[in-house]
Amino acid sequence: MHIAIAGNIGSGKTTLAGLLSKHYGWQAHYEDVDTNPYLNNFYEDMKRWSFNLQIYFLNSRFRQVVEIRKKNKNVIQDRTIYEDAYIFAPNLHAMGLMESRDFNNYSSLFELMSSFIQPPDLLIYLKASVPTLVNQIQKRGREYENTIRLDYLKKLNERYEEWITGYDLGKLLIVNVDKIKFSERQEDLAEVVQRIDAEIHGLF
C-alpha cells in the first residue's frame, strides 16, 4: 500500500506523514528538505535557481517512487512527483521565474519519468487557506521560508485546486486543514484515520 500526502507549503504533510506512520506502523518517506543544496538559494533568487531546484526535486522523488515500488512495503510518502510537474514548475514558469526553454525541458523529462512509475494507491490532499499556511509556516520557523510571498502561496493554492479537481489517477481523500486540526486534536486525527481506513478497505 502506497499512500501519498499532497498539499501546499505549510499544509502539514510532514506532520501527518509522521502521525500516520506511527499509527499504522508503516514506513514514512519524507521530502528532501534538509539536505537539498538548492533550497536556500532558491528563496533568495527564485529566477536564478528555479530550474535547478525543480530538477533536483524531480530526480529525488522519481528515485523515491522507484524505491517504494521495488521494496513492496506499506509506505506513506510526503509530497508526490505530480505536484512538482503540475503545480510548482508551471507556477514558476507562469510567474516568469523559469524560462520557457527550461520549463519545456523539465516537462519533457517528467513525461518520460512518469511513464515508468505507478501513482499512489491513495492520495490525501491537505486543503488549507493562505492564512492557515502562513500560520503553520511561522510556527515551524524555517529561516529560508521567511521570504515566501503571499501571492506565491495563493497562486500555488489555485493550481492545487485545479489539479485536485481533475485528479483521476486513483483514490483521493481531501482533508480540510482549516477545520481538521489533526496535529492538535486527537479526535481530529482519529477522524482522518477512519476516513483512510474506509478508502483502503472500500467501506462507505
Summary of the structure (lengths in Angstrom):
residues: 204
radius of gyration: 16.5
end to end distance: 19.2
largest distance: 48.6
contacts: 617
relative contact order: 0.19
helix: 59%
strand: 12%
